[in-house]
Amino acid sequence: MATLPPRKPTNARVKVKTAKGRKQSSVRWLERQLNDPYVAEAKAKGFRSRAAFKLIELDDKFHFLKPGARVLDLGAAPGGWTQVALKRVGAKGQVVGADILDIAPIAGATLLVLDMLDPDAPETIRSALGGPADVVMSDMAAATTGHRTTDHIRTSALLESALDVAADVLAPGGAFVGKVFQGGAVGTLLTRLKQSFRDVKHVKPPASRSDSVELYLVAVGFKGKA
């Protein structure tokens, strides 16, 4: 199901006129939010985050959110990806959002306060889904330090943890979607992905800001747990 990109803003760029009481970094962030068409469109469509459009664009390209699918959204807060998944899989699908943080209720979704490193997490997830997942997805990233190598390593570690969960709950033929930073999945992690899935791609969706070092990994055709 194709989705039109957000409308281009029709007004001149908005500037924050005063930095009184704000750090310069806060002023830059606020100006970016005020001038970001994806932020405005997310608000207009009722999505909880602009990141919803990243998932929309990824699914428009790879079609992994099929009607009736069971979907696990790891690190789901505040819920933008969960909202998109619900729309895509329809009433016959099942969507579970899991996070260590509380998530405000989303009609139609099962939301879990869950640490994905908990040994009981896979069984809890399978029970909530009513069976194995068809898609496991994660938009998680570690808090950035400004040091690209460190940020990459930390976010790659989160991706690997999400992949551990996926290996336990995915049905054969299923898909995995996760965030990495510049450099993508490398070394043993990339080898593991290629061994576990039929096809692995790195993608930067249009909704990802041009100055962001994030990439998304889409792996399809899960071969089953070794």
N, C-alpha and C positions, 0 to 999 in steps of 0.2 A: 504494500500500500504506500504509494508515493506521498510525500509530505512537502508542501511548498516551503522554501526557506523563509525566515522572518522578513517582514517588511523592512525596507531601508528607511531610516529616519528621514522625515521631511523637514525638520527644523535644523537650524544651525547648531553646531556643537555647543553643548552646555558646559559652562565653566563654573567651578566653585569659587565664588568671589572672595571669600574670606577663609583664612586658615586659622582664625582665632580659636584657641583651645584644641586644635587638631595638629597632629604630626603631618609633615609633608607627605609621608607615605600614605596616610589616611586620606589626604586630599586627592592624591593620584588615584587611589582605589575608588573613591566616590565619583570622581569625574569619569572614570572608565565605566562604572556601573550605569551612570546616567546617560552615557552615550553609546551603550551596547545594545544593538537591536534585538539580540537574543534575550537579554534580560527583560526588555519591554514585552517581547512576544511570549515569553514564559509566563509573565504576569497576566497577559491578556488571555492565555489559554488555560490558566489555572495550574500550571506546572510549578512544583516547589523549587525548582532550580533550573538555570539555563542549561545545565548538563543534560537535561532531558533531550535536547536537540542533538547532542552527540550520539546518544543511543538511537534516536530516530534515523539519523543519517547512516549509522553503521548497519542497522537492520534493513534500511532501504537498499543497501548495497549487497548484503550477504544473506538476508532473509532467514535468519535463525529463529525469530520469534513467530512461530507458526500457530495458527488457530488450534486451541485445545492443548497446547503445550504446558508442561510443568516447568516453572522458572524459579530459580533461586537468585536473589539479589543480595550479595554480601556487602557489608558496609553501606547499607541502604539509606541511612539518614542523609538528607531530610526526606527523601522519598521520590525524587523526580524520575529516577530510572524505574522504580516500582510502578509509578503511574503509567509510564509508557508501555511497560510490559503488559499491564492489565488491559490496556486498549488493544494491543496487538494480538494477545492470545484469546481474547473474548471470554464469554460467559462459561464456556466449557473448559477453559484453561484453569490453571492454579498458579498463583504467584505468592511466594514467601519472601519477605524482606527481613534480613537479619542484621543486627548491629549491636555493639556494646552500649550504644546510646539509645534512649527512648525515642520512638518515632510516633508522631501524632497519627491517630488512626487514618487509614486509607480504605474507603469502602471497597470491598471485594478482595482485599489482600490480607494474608496472615502475616502479622508482624511479630518477630521474636527479638527479645533482648538476649543476646547470645555472644559469647566469646568463641570465635571459630577455632581457637586453639584448644578448647575444652574437648577431652576425649569422647564425651557423649554427644558432641555437636552433630556429627553425621546422622546418628539415629534420630535425634530430635528433629532434624531437617527432613529426613525421609518420612517421618511420621506426619509432620505438618503438610508435606507435599502430597501425601497419600500414595507414595511410590517414588521411584527414581526420577531424578530431574532430567529434562530434555535440554535445558540451558542453565549454566551457572555463569553469572556475570558479576564483575566487581569494578567499581569506579574509585576504589580506595587508593590513596597516596599518602605517604608519610609526610608529616609536617616538614616543610622545606627549611633548609639551613642557609641556602644561597651558594653552597658548594655543590656543584653539579654531580661530581662523582659520588659524594656522600648521599645526596638525595636519590640518585639512581639506585645505589645499593640498598637503601632503606625501602624504597618503593618496590624494588625487585623482590625483597624478602617478603613483603606483603603479598605480592603476586604469587610467590611460591606457596605461601600458606593457603591462599585461596585455591590454588591448583591442587593442594593436598585434599582439601574438602571436596573439590570437583571429582577427584579420582575415586572418592568414597561414595558419592551420591549420584553421579552421572550415569544415565543409561547408555549402552552402546549406540554409537551414531550421534550422540549428543554434541553440544557446542559449549565452548568456554570463551568468555570475553573479559579482558582485563586491561588495566592501565599500566603502562611502563613509562619511564622517562627517556630522554634522548640516549640513543644507543640501543634501545629496545631490549628484548630478551636475548641474552647472550650466553655463551659457554654451556655449562651443564644444564641450565634451565631451558635454553633453546633446544638442546639435544633431547631433553625429557619431553618437551612439547611435541617435537617431530616424531618421537617414538610412540607417543600416546594418541596422536590425532592424525587424520588423513592429510589435512592441509592446514598450514599456519601462515597468517598474513599479519604484517604491521601496517596500520592505517592511521592517518591524521585526518579526522573528519573536519569539514568546513567550520563547524561550530567551535572547534578548538581554536583558541586565540592564536594569532600568528606568532606572537612573542612567547608562547608557551612551549616548553620542551617535552610536553606529554605526547605520547603515542598510544594507540590502542592495538591490542593483540586480539585477533579473532582466529580461534582454532575450531575447526569443524571435523566431524567424523570420528568421535571418540572410539578408540579400539577396545575399551574395557580395561579394568584394573589388572595390572600384571600380577 
